[in-house]
Amino acid sequence: MKNDLRFELSQALFEELSRVYKTTEDRPLPAAKKYKKGESIYHEGQIPKGIFYLKSGSIKITHNSNKKPVTIRYALSPDFVGYLSLIKHWDYVTTATAVENSEAYFIPRHIFNKVIHCDNKFTNILLDILCSRITETDKELLYMLTKEVPERLALLLLSLNNCKLHEPGHTDGILKIPKKDLASILNISPETLSRNLSKLSKEKAIKLPSKTSIVEIISKQKLAQLSRLED
């Protein structure tokens, strides 16, 4: 499933959750909560009380492995986070942290359950979203095992930028993501990341402004070639 369709499904599910909340609680869904860069949305080990819908910004999903946080994925608006633990009746197995100033709606457990259990249409939408994420994860794992670092980095930058295009106010080609997080996703050292970013810069695929958290994509076509997407 393409990202465009997944985002459309996420928005449709959120609209239905908002409608059911208003009908059930006799008031609109509360405004999205603002999270500052570095602030946690939920912590590993906490009991889920609902799910979160990311209105703006980006969230880093991490899991502690040998007491060291490992970045599993980025959630980029519009997207849901925290629903798997809720469905499975688990404590949170991950921690969600704002990578930049972000906003997220909170939908209580009983509203989520009401929509999913009482409306097959939206149950199917959730299944579609889950299947899409599983498929994407499988492809990413295969790519990680078969491609070299420059190729993986080029594809990651393309993927993050494409997801960000759905966020209001995002400037195409400008990514504000800490290098340590990029390195964590690719499972490489910050030094290896810096060397490979410099290579992409020399290839005139990206620019590295003075701000260390910003990567500017200047040629998507060049990144696609370097990632060997046509292989």
N, C-alpha and C positions, 0 to 999 in steps of 0.2 A: 504493500500500500504506500502511495506517495505521501510525503509530509503534508501536502495541501489537503488531502482527504482526511488525514488523521486530525488535523487542526479543525476542519469543519465538523467532524464528529464530536470532538471535545467541546466545541462551542455549542453544538446542539444539545449535548448532555448537560452542560452548565445552564443553559436557558431553561431546560426542563426542571433541573434541581432548584433554580431560583423561583420558578413558578409554583412548584410544590411547597417550597418554604413559605412563600407569601400566603398560599391557601391554608396551610396547616397552622402557621403561627399568627396569621392575620396581621402581618406586617412585612415589609420588604426585607430581603436578605441584607444584613448589615454591610456597610461599605468595606471595601478591601482594606486589610491592615497593611500598614507600611512597615517594611523591614529595612534597616540600615545594612550597608555592606558589612559582612562578617557576622550578622545576627542570625541565630538559629531559628528555624521554623518549627522543627521538632527534633528530639534527641533519640538516639538508639536506646532501647530499653523502656521508653515511655509507653503508656497504654494509649492507643489511638482513640480519640473521641469524635473523629470525623475525618474529612478529607480536605485538601487544599487545592484551589484552582488559581494558578498563577496568572494574574492580570497583566503585569509588566515586570521586566527585569529577568534575571536568571538565577537558578538555584542549583547548588552543587549537592549531589547525593553521594554520601561517603559511607563506608563500612570499616569498622576497626578490624584489622588483620594483624595479629601479633602485636597488639597495642599501638599500631600505626594506622592512621586513617588512609584508606585507599579510595580514590575517586572512582565511582561506578559509572556515573553519567551526569549530564547536565539536563536540567529541565528548563526549557525556554518557553516563554509565554506565546500562545495560550496552551497550557497543559495542566494536567492533574498530577499531584504527588500524594503519596501516603495511603493510596487506596488498597494496595495489595495486602498490607498488614491488617487493614480493617476487614477485608473480605475473608482472610484466613484466620481471623481472631488471634493474631499474634501481637506481642509487643513490637514496637518498631525495631526492625533489624538494621536500619540505616539512620543516618543523621542528615537533615536537610539544612543547608546554610546559604544565605543570600550571598551571591558573588558580587552583586552591585546593589544599589538601592532598588528595592523591588516592592511589589504589592501583591497580596494574595487574599482571596476570599476563603473563609472557612465555612464548610457545609457540615452541619452536625450529623452524627452517625444515623439518627433515626430518619432524617430526611433522605440520606443516601439509600438506606435500606428500603424505604417506602417506594422510591422511584425504581430501584433495581428489582425488587420482589413483586411489584404490582404492574409493571409495564414491560412486556416482552420486547417491545421496540427498543427501549433504552437498555435493556439487558443485552440485547444483541449489539448495540453500539459499543457498550463497554467491552464485550468480547472481541469486537473488531479492533478496538484500541489496544487491548492486551495482546492479541495475535500479531498486530502490527509491530508492537514493541519487541515481542519475542523474535519475530523474523529479523528485525533490524539488529537485535543483539547477536543473533546467530551469524549474520553476515559480517558484523564488526569483528566477532571473535575469529572467524575464518580469515578475514583480512589481516588481523593482527598476527596470525600465525604464518601467513604466506608473503607478506610484503615487508620491504625495508622501511626504516624510520622516515626517510624523506617522503616516501609515497604515503605512508600512514598519516604524517603530519599534514601533507597537502590535502588529503581527503577530509581530515578532521576540520581544518579551517573552512573548507567548502561547506561541509555539513552544518557547522555552527552558524555560518553566515546565512545559509538558506533557511534555517529555522528562525533566525532573528528577523528575517524579512517580514514575518507576520506580526511583529511587535510594533505598535504605534510609536512613531518618533525615531525608529531605528534608521541610521544612515547606512545604506548598502555599502558593504565593504569594510566597515569599521567594527572591529571586535575588541571589546574591553574585557579581557579575561586574563587573570594572573598567569604568568609563565609557569609557576609551580603547579597550577592546576592542569594546564596543558600537558606538562611533563608527567603528572600523575595519571592522567587518562591514558597516555601512551606507554606508561610504565617505563619511562626512561629518566635519566638524571637531568636536572636543570641545565647542566653544562652541555649535555648532548643536545638538548632542545635548542639552546642558544646557537650552537654550531649549525644546526639544521635550519633554523630560522634565517641565519645569515646566508646560507646557501640559497634559500628561496628568494631572499632579497637580491642576491647577485644575479639570479635568473630573471629578475624583474617581475616576479609573481606577486610579491608583497613589498611593503615599505615598513620600516620600523622607526616610527617617530620617537622623539626623546622620551615620551612617557612610556615607562617600561611595561605598563599593562595594556598597551594598545598595539594591535596589529592591523595594518591597513592593506586590504586586498586590492591590488591594482590590475590584476589580470586573472579572471576566473578561468579563462580558456587555458592559460599557462598552468594554473594549479591542476586543472583536470588532466592535462597532458602529463604533468609530473606525478600525479597519483596513479596514472596508468588505468584510468577508468575504462578505457576502450579495450583493454586486454580481454 
